[in-house]
Amino acid sequence: MIKSSFTLAFLLIASLGLAQARAFSPKAAVVEIEITKKTYDYRMPWVSRNEQTHKNGILIGQNQILTTADGFSGQYLCRITKGGESRQYTAQIKWIDFYANIAMLDVSEPIFWQDMEPVKLAKKIPQSGDLQIYRWRSGRIEERAAEIIRLYNDTNKMSFLQHLKLSASSEITGAGWAEVVFDGAQLVGLTESASKDNRINILPAPFIISVIEDNQSSDNPGLGTFDFSWMNAKNPALLKSKGLLNMPDRGVVVTEVGRRRLAHNSLKVGDVILAIDGFEVDSEGKYLDPEYGRLSISGLATRAHSAKDIIFMTVWRDQANHRIAYTLPRAQFSKSLIPNEHYDASPHYLVAGGLLFQPLNGPLMRALGKNKPILLDYYNDRPPLEGRDGIVLLSTVLPDDYNRGYEDIHYIMVDQINGLVIHRLEDVKAALAQPEAGFHRIQFMPDEAIHQIVLDSTKMPKATERILQHYRIPKPSSL
């Protein structure tokens, strides 16, 4: 009797476990996404081609399909398949946040939502244990196990934002395209990237939830960031030199403020940051998070905060403690002297007399690769130039009799044209409308080997027209 009761109880528990396992079916929530988009050759910015990207997404609510923003820049058609079916449904982007690498999609056809079941996002992430990764492959759900390595703060794949990330180990191949990661029936994140050593980086659910909440707000403040740099203070002599004698292993030293031109915000170079948002800062730039343990202070800007929030800091300055209010600036590429990214837009350019002018930015630097001049790296790494809002390159000279003698010029930085300081392409256009005594005088930055070139202003319009036709350039400017 005892044995039979034990057997019955065991079978009951097993059946309950089986029922719970069956209750969660990734087929009812995971979808495959096909993106058709335009991509550009920044070395010939008028040239574009079509490209397709495939990735994953997951239903988290009615008319809400969650995925990463990676691969959506330049998209003009997005189609979704579900349940391993061959039928494709046209999807629309409800909103997209390239800085956070998160996008939300919708499908207008009601039939798509039949038999679909949304999943819940985990509000807290486990720090150890096993996870499951799902994605569609050739009409079948592929499942792979993953083991948590650690939670940490690091840089987003698509921007300079620092936030909470999850690292896990898995034998899944070709990951990094929003594969969905589960702990039981709860979504713990989306894959962001993968490395050759079987390590995958995951956007965790708590960070995703905060981004969704911001984007559902009628007045979305966007994500904030710290616009300052710091160095650790592990060497005790560094803090002693600033008069901090009784605080070993405390604080980091501010080395630069406002590099991205987002905010100067009360901090000064040389300040020792002792606490941020109520958390003590140690000499390695870490704080003790109540949920996830020891993390880098770089993630405090996105931990329960948005842009425009005020974060209080305790700093050591002028031999005394000061409590300062730091207003979180919104993350923006466009504010930087050399913007890191240029999403969802074609490259900007201007062709005049065969001279190709382009704004210097991250995509152009990456397109040049190893061929880019050392000076471009130097200007990218140096502190922002006072009084200059951007840098324009004379990228190349398309050979023609009009520009004879200048054909070998490539990727040099423009300082002035006809006496007007050049910050952006609009300045180039305005300056070329104001020739000096029948000539265009184009001067380059003092560090460049070439000081200036001179062209006949009266012959430039016809030369431009001839060159556009010869090189099959559709229009002289993207402006």
Secondary structure, 3 states (H helix, E strand, C coil): CHHHHHHHHHHHHHHHHHHHHHHCCHHHCEEEEEEEEEEECCCCCCCEEEEEEEEEEEEEECCEEEECCCCCCCEEEEEEEECCCCCCEEEEEEEEECCCCEEEEEECCHHHHCCCCCCEECCCCCCCCEEEEEEEECCEEEEEEEEEEEEEEEECCCCCCEEEEEEEEECCCCCCCCCEEEECCEEEEEEEEECCCCEEEEEEHHHHHHHHHHHHCCCCCCCECCCEEEECCCCHHHHHCCCCCCCCCECEEEEEECCCCCCCCCCCCCCEEEEECCEECECCCEEEECCCEEEEHHHHHCCCCCCCCEEEEEEEECCEEEEEEEECCECCCCCCCCCCCCCCCCCCCEEECCEEEEECCHHHHHHHHHHCCHHHHHHHHCCCCCCCCCCEEEEEECCCHHHCCCCCCEEEEEEEECCEECCCHHHHHHHHCCCECCEEEEEECCCCCCCEEEEECCCHHHHHHHHHHHCCCCCCECC
